[in-house]
Amino acid sequence: QVQLVDSGGGLVQPGGSLRLSCLASGEITGINAMGWYRQAPGKQRELVAVLTSDGKTNYGDSVKGRFTFSRAGVKNTVYLHMNLLRPEDTAVYYCYAELLLSGSSYYSNYWGQGTQVTVSS
């Protein structure tokens, strides 16, 4: 069984910072992509930052220059460093991964449970 556990959300004032964490656990033999999406009330889920198998990180236009994706030495752990937060960054942030599991021959998509980020004064 695979789990993505994301954490680190909270309430922060505009201009503040937060760091989100995500740990993927289970019998994982390959990672094709891993990163973050977010969904604000009444809006579609959107890309925040995703690291793909070619080593490139794709960022959503609205977070470029403010958010930074990183991966720990333990490769199943990733982070999202969020700086200069704005009220419009308020959303539930979901960890995402394309994983190859032991005994499987294809990658599947997995999601964390989500962590709430609220930016407000």
Salt bridges, closest charged atoms under 4 A:
GLU46 OE2 - ARG38 NE 2.61
ASP61 OD1 - LYS64 NZ 3.09
ASP89 OD1 - ARG38 NH1 2.96
ASP89 OD2 - ARG66 NH1 2.76
